[in-house]
Amino acid sequence: MTKKLSILIPAYNEAGTIQKILERIEAIEFNYPIEYGIVVIDDASTDDTLNEVEAFRMKFT
């Protein structure tokens, strides 16, 4: 049976770090089959946080 995991990341003005955070999560090697999703909750950032998240997402579509 495949386990499921949701990863929630609150973000506020994290344009300088959010890509690195997402890359580190993506690099995790699980010891068992797992389906997972990453949800970034942008709390009205005034920098490019949303654009950085979107750029990361485009790598997987």
Protein Blocks (a to p, Z undefined) as FASTA:
>chain_A
ZZddddddddehillmmmmmmmmmmmpccfbdcddddddddehiablklmmmmmmmmmmZ
Z
